Structure formats: C-alpha cells, structure tokens
Amino acid sequence: MSAKKQFQPVDEQLAYLKKGAAEVIPEQDFRAKLEVSVKTGKPLRVKLGVDPTAPDLHLGHTVVLRKLKHFQDMGHTAIFLIGDFTAMVGDPTGQSETRPPLTREQVDANAQTYLKQVYKILDSEKTEVRYNSEWLGKLTGHDMIRLCAHYRLARMLEREDFR
C-alpha cells in the first residue's frame, strides 16, 4: 500500500494558487477541497479541455496552462483534455468558419503539436492526457438522444451557436 501523499498546509496552497487570479468562486468550496486533499493525501484533479481545431494553441491558453502548472507545483494532478471527438464534429450549425469538421488525421496532427506546446509549461511526467472520444465515441444514437433530453430546447436556443 502506498504512503499518503504530503501536501503543504491549506493556507499556503491557497495563497499560491490564488496568485494571478481575480477571484475564486466560491473560495470556501475551494478551501474545503484543499482541506480534504491534505487530510486524505489525495491530489486534486484539475483539467483544461481544448479542441484541436488548429495546429497551434493561442497566447490566451498560457494563462490557464500556467495555473495548471501551479497545481502541479502543489502536488495536484493536471489533466489536459483533448477534444478530438468534438473537433471532428466541428460547429454543428455551420455558422462558424473557425470550427469546420476535421478528419481524424487533422485532429491527431493538431493534438500532437498541442502536446509539444503544452509541455513547454506543464511537466509531461505529471500531466494526464485524456481524449473526449474515450467516452463520447462510445455513445450510440440512443445515448445521444437521452443526453439531449436533459436540456430544454429554450436552454439550447439561449446559446449563440444554435438556432
């Protein structure tokens, strides 16, 4: 059986992880999660999900990647989630020229360049890489309809990307 992981005290982690953040919403919930992590020795799992719709990440991604690195610095698990399934779907409305459906080959090539870029900030040994096709690719048509049943049409129409 493995030994319980040791973390810095909650106040120190909280101060470090809040650096550069305008606000933590709600902070008391975040503190409670850190407290459970320290007590149990179980790291938090923090993710960033991106669709590989282009060969390069943009500068804005570095803000979130640096925050993920801060979580790694504190001993937590950073998950880089590649939206390979959703990148192959693209924009289902056809309204966005920046989100065309991509082939598996295009998605894989973009995902590889993303990982090269991500590992300039994140520690590759401490980063868990996942692909949303792991679960979305297994859904049947019936599963998709059951999933859609959880959302009212009015809620979907509120979004600018659906008409």
WOCORGI-V83064 format. One record per residue. N is the residue number from 1. RES is the residue in one small letter. SS is DSSP state (H for helix, E for strand, - for the rest). D_LAST is the distance of its C-alpha to the last C-alpha in Angstrom with 1 decimal. Layout:
n=N res=RES ss=SS d_last=D_LAST
n=N res=RES ss=SS d_last=D_LAST
//
This chain:
n=1 res=m ss=- d_last=53.8
n=2 res=s ss=- d_last=52.3
n=3 res=a ss=- d_last=53.2
n=4 res=k ss=- d_last=50.8
n=5 res=k ss=- d_last=49.0
n=6 res=q ss=- d_last=50.3
n=7 res=f ss=- d_last=47.9
n=8 res=q ss=- d_last=48.7
n=9 res=p ss=- d_last=48.9
n=10 res=v ss=H d_last=45.6
n=11 res=d ss=H d_last=46.4
n=12 res=e ss=H d_last=47.0
n=13 res=q ss=H d_last=43.8
n=14 res=l ss=H d_last=41.8
n=15 res=a ss=H d_last=43.3
n=16 res=y ss=H d_last=42.8
n=17 res=l ss=H d_last=39.1
n=18 res=k ss=H d_last=38.3
n=19 res=k ss=- d_last=39.6
n=20 res=g ss=- d_last=37.1
n=21 res=a ss=- d_last=34.5
n=22 res=a ss=- d_last=33.6
n=23 res=e ss=- d_last=33.1
n=24 res=v ss=- d_last=33.1
n=25 res=i ss=- d_last=31.0
n=26 res=p ss=- d_last=32.7
n=27 res=e ss=H d_last=36.0
n=28 res=q ss=H d_last=38.0
n=29 res=d ss=H d_last=35.7
n=30 res=f ss=H d_last=36.1
n=31 res=r ss=H d_last=39.8
n=32 res=a ss=H d_last=40.0
n=33 res=k ss=H d_last=38.5
n=34 res=l ss=H d_last=41.0
n=35 res=e ss=H d_last=43.8
n=36 res=v ss=H d_last=42.9
n=37 res=s ss=H d_last=42.8
n=38 res=v ss=H d_last=46.2
n=39 res=k ss=H d_last=47.7
n=40 res=t ss=H d_last=46.6
n=41 res=g ss=- d_last=46.8
n=42 res=k ss=- d_last=43.3
n=43 res=p ss=- d_last=41.2
n=44 res=l ss=- d_last=37.7
n=45 res=r ss=E d_last=34.9
n=46 res=v ss=E d_last=32.6
n=47 res=k ss=E d_last=29.7
n=48 res=l ss=E d_last=27.6
n=49 res=g ss=E d_last=24.8
n=50 res=v ss=E d_last=23.7
n=51 res=d ss=- d_last=22.0
n=52 res=p ss=- d_last=24.5
n=53 res=t ss=- d_last=22.3
n=54 res=a ss=- d_last=25.2
n=55 res=p ss=- d_last=28.9
n=56 res=d ss=- d_last=29.5
n=57 res=l ss=- d_last=28.5
n=58 res=h ss=- d_last=28.2
n=59 res=l ss=H d_last=30.5
n=60 res=g ss=H d_last=28.2
n=61 res=h ss=H d_last=28.6
n=62 res=t ss=H d_last=32.3
n=63 res=v ss=H d_last=31.9
n=64 res=v ss=H d_last=30.5
n=65 res=l ss=H d_last=32.8
n=66 res=r ss=H d_last=35.8
n=67 res=k ss=H d_last=34.9
n=68 res=l ss=H d_last=34.7
n=69 res=k ss=H d_last=38.2
n=70 res=h ss=H d_last=39.4
n=71 res=f ss=H d_last=38.5
n=72 res=q ss=H d_last=40.4
n=73 res=d ss=H d_last=43.3
n=74 res=m ss=- d_last=43.5
n=75 res=g ss=- d_last=43.7
n=76 res=h ss=- d_last=40.1
n=77 res=t ss=E d_last=37.9
n=78 res=a ss=E d_last=35.3
n=79 res=i ss=E d_last=32.6
n=80 res=f ss=E d_last=30.7
n=81 res=l ss=E d_last=27.7
n=82 res=i ss=E d_last=26.5
n=83 res=g ss=- d_last=23.0
n=84 res=d ss=H d_last=24.2
n=85 res=f ss=H d_last=22.0
n=86 res=t ss=H d_last=18.7
n=87 res=a ss=H d_last=20.1
n=88 res=m ss=H d_last=20.6
n=89 res=v ss=H d_last=17.0
n=90 res=g ss=- d_last=15.7
n=91 res=d ss=- d_last=12.1
n=92 res=p ss=- d_last=10.5
n=93 res=t ss=- d_last=7.7
n=94 res=g ss=- d_last=10.8
n=95 res=q ss=- d_last=9.8
n=96 res=s ss=- d_last=12.8
n=97 res=e ss=H d_last=16.2
n=98 res=t ss=H d_last=17.8
n=99 res=r ss=H d_last=16.4
n=100 res=p ss=- d_last=17.4
n=101 res=p ss=- d_last=18.5
n=102 res=l ss=- d_last=22.2
n=103 res=t ss=- d_last=25.2
n=104 res=r ss=H d_last=27.3
n=105 res=e ss=H d_last=30.0
n=106 res=q ss=H d_last=27.8
n=107 res=v ss=H d_last=26.5
n=108 res=d ss=H d_last=30.1
n=109 res=a ss=H d_last=31.5
n=110 res=n ss=H d_last=29.1
n=111 res=a ss=H d_last=29.8
n=112 res=q ss=H d_last=33.5
n=113 res=t ss=H d_last=33.3
n=114 res=y ss=H d_last=31.3
n=115 res=l ss=H d_last=34.1
n=116 res=k ss=H d_last=36.8
n=117 res=q ss=H d_last=35.2
n=118 res=v ss=H d_last=34.6
n=119 res=y ss=- d_last=38.2
n=120 res=k ss=- d_last=39.4
n=121 res=i ss=- d_last=38.4
n=122 res=l ss=- d_last=38.3
n=123 res=d ss=- d_last=41.3
n=124 res=s ss=H d_last=40.6
n=125 res=e ss=H d_last=43.0
n=126 res=k ss=H d_last=41.2
n=127 res=t ss=E d_last=37.6
n=128 res=e ss=E d_last=35.9
n=129 res=v ss=E d_last=33.4
n=130 res=r ss=E d_last=30.8
n=131 res=y ss=E d_last=28.0
n=132 res=n ss=- d_last=24.9
n=133 res=s ss=H d_last=25.6
n=134 res=e ss=H d_last=28.6
n=135 res=w ss=H d_last=26.5
n=136 res=l ss=H d_last=23.1
n=137 res=g ss=- d_last=25.0
n=138 res=k ss=- d_last=26.9
n=139 res=l ss=- d_last=24.0
n=140 res=t ss=- d_last=24.0
n=141 res=g ss=H d_last=21.3
n=142 res=h ss=H d_last=22.6
n=143 res=d ss=H d_last=22.5
n=144 res=m ss=H d_last=18.8
n=145 res=i ss=H d_last=18.0
n=146 res=r ss=H d_last=20.4
n=147 res=l ss=H d_last=18.8
n=148 res=c ss=H d_last=15.3
n=149 res=a ss=- d_last=17.3
n=150 res=h ss=- d_last=18.1
n=151 res=y ss=- d_last=14.7
n=152 res=r ss=- d_last=13.5
n=153 res=l ss=H d_last=10.0
n=154 res=a ss=H d_last=10.3
n=155 res=r ss=H d_last=11.2
n=156 res=m ss=H d_last=8.3
n=157 res=l ss=H d_last=5.9
n=158 res=e ss=H d_last=8.7
n=159 res=r ss=- d_last=8.1
n=160 res=e ss=- d_last=7.4
n=161 res=d ss=- d_last=6.8
n=162 res=f ss=- d_last=3.8
n=163 res=r ss=- d_last=0.0
//
